[in-house]
Amino acid sequence: MSKYAALWEQIQKDGRPSFTLTFGEIQEMGGIPLDHSFLKYKKELTEYGYEVGKISMKEQTVIFWKIG
Protein backbone atom coordinates (compact mmCIF):
# COMPACT_ATOMS: atom_id res chain seq x y z
CA MET A 1 0.00 0.00 0.00
CA SER A 2 1.29 3.45 -0.91
CA LYS A 3 2.17 5.89 1.82
CA TYR A 4 -0.10 8.39 0.03
CA ALA A 5 -3.09 6.00 -0.32
CA ALA A 6 -5.14 7.85 2.33
CA LEU A 7 -4.59 11.14 0.49
CA TRP A 8 -5.49 9.64 -2.90
CA GLU A 9 -8.72 8.22 -1.44
CA GLN A 10 -9.69 11.62 -0.01
CA ILE A 11 -9.02 13.30 -3.36
CA GLN A 12 -11.11 10.70 -5.17
CA LYS A 13 -14.02 11.24 -2.75
CA ASP A 14 -13.90 15.01 -3.35
CA GLY A 15 -15.21 14.60 -6.90
CA ARG A 16 -14.68 18.18 -8.10
CA PRO A 17 -13.21 18.68 -11.61
CA SER A 18 -10.25 20.58 -10.15
CA PHE A 19 -9.20 22.02 -6.81
CA THR A 20 -6.20 23.34 -4.92
CA LEU A 21 -4.86 22.10 -1.59
CA THR A 22 -2.16 23.64 0.55
CA PHE A 23 0.79 21.56 1.71
CA GLY A 24 -0.74 21.70 5.21
CA GLU A 25 -4.10 20.39 4.00
CA ILE A 26 -2.34 17.59 2.15
CA GLN A 27 -0.47 16.65 5.32
CA GLU A 28 -3.72 16.65 7.31
CA MET A 29 -5.58 14.54 4.76
CA GLY A 30 -2.76 12.07 4.16
CA GLY A 31 -1.50 11.87 7.71
CA ILE A 32 2.10 12.39 6.60
CA PRO A 33 4.16 15.45 5.68
CA LEU A 34 4.62 16.28 2.02
CA ASP A 35 8.18 15.53 0.90
CA HIS A 36 10.15 14.95 -2.31
CA SER A 37 8.77 11.41 -2.62
CA PHE A 38 5.44 13.03 -3.54
CA LEU A 39 6.90 13.64 -7.00
CA LYS A 40 7.49 9.90 -7.40
CA TYR A 41 4.19 8.77 -5.92
CA LYS A 42 1.96 11.31 -7.70
CA LYS A 43 1.69 8.94 -10.67
CA GLU A 44 -0.43 6.62 -8.51
CA LEU A 45 -3.19 9.21 -8.37
CA THR A 46 -4.28 8.39 -11.93
CA GLU A 47 -5.62 5.07 -10.59
CA TYR A 48 -8.05 7.18 -8.54
CA GLY A 49 -9.23 9.28 -11.49
CA TYR A 50 -7.12 12.38 -10.82
CA GLU A 51 -3.75 13.82 -11.71
CA VAL A 52 -1.45 16.32 -10.08
CA GLY A 53 -1.36 19.63 -11.90
CA LYS A 54 0.85 22.51 -10.84
CA ILE A 55 2.90 22.27 -7.65
CA SER A 56 3.76 25.75 -6.35
CA MET A 57 6.64 25.85 -3.90
CA LYS A 58 6.19 29.61 -3.47
CA GLU A 59 2.51 29.39 -2.54
CA GLN A 60 2.87 25.89 -1.04
CA THR A 61 -0.11 24.56 -3.00
CA VAL A 62 -0.91 21.67 -5.33
CA ILE A 63 -3.60 21.71 -8.00
CA PHE A 64 -5.44 18.46 -8.68
CA TRP A 65 -7.36 17.73 -11.93
CA LYS A 66 -10.00 15.08 -12.55
CA ILE A 67 -9.12 12.88 -15.53
CA GLY A 68 -11.63 12.80 -18.36
N, C-alpha and C positions, 0 to 999 in steps of 0.2 A: 504494500500500500504506500502511496506517495505521501511525503510529509506535507504536501499541500492539498491532499484530498478533501479535508474539511472545508477549506477555502473554495475549492472548485465546486463542491456541492452547494455551498451558499450562493455562489454566483449563478449556478444553474437554476436554483429556486427563485432567484430575483426575477428573471423572465423579461426584463426590459431590453429593447433593441441595443442600447448602449448606455453606459453610465461610468462615472468616475469615482474611484475610492482613494482615500489618502493612505499613505503607508501605515499610519496608526490604525485605520479601519481594517486594513488587510491583516494586520497583526492580531487585532481583536477577533476577527472572523475566523482566521486560520489557527489561532492559538500559538503561533510561532512568529518571531520577528522576521521581517523581510530581509533577505540577504542576497548575495550574488548568485546563489543557486537558483533563485527565482527565474533567472534568465534561461537556465537549463530546463527547469520543470514546466515553464509556461506552455510548452508544446502539448502537454497533457490536457490542457484546458479544452482543446478541440474535441476531445471525447465527450465533453459535457455541453457541446453546442456553442461555445464561445471562443474568442481569441483575445489575446492581449494586444491592445493598440499601442498608443504612445505611453512611454514611461518618462515622467518628468522628474529628474533629480532636483531641479530648482524648486518646483512646487511640491515635491514629494507626493505625487499622485500617479495613478495608473488608470488608463481608459480601457474598458472592456467592451467588445463588440460581439453581438450575437451573430452567429454564422447563418447565412441564408436569409 
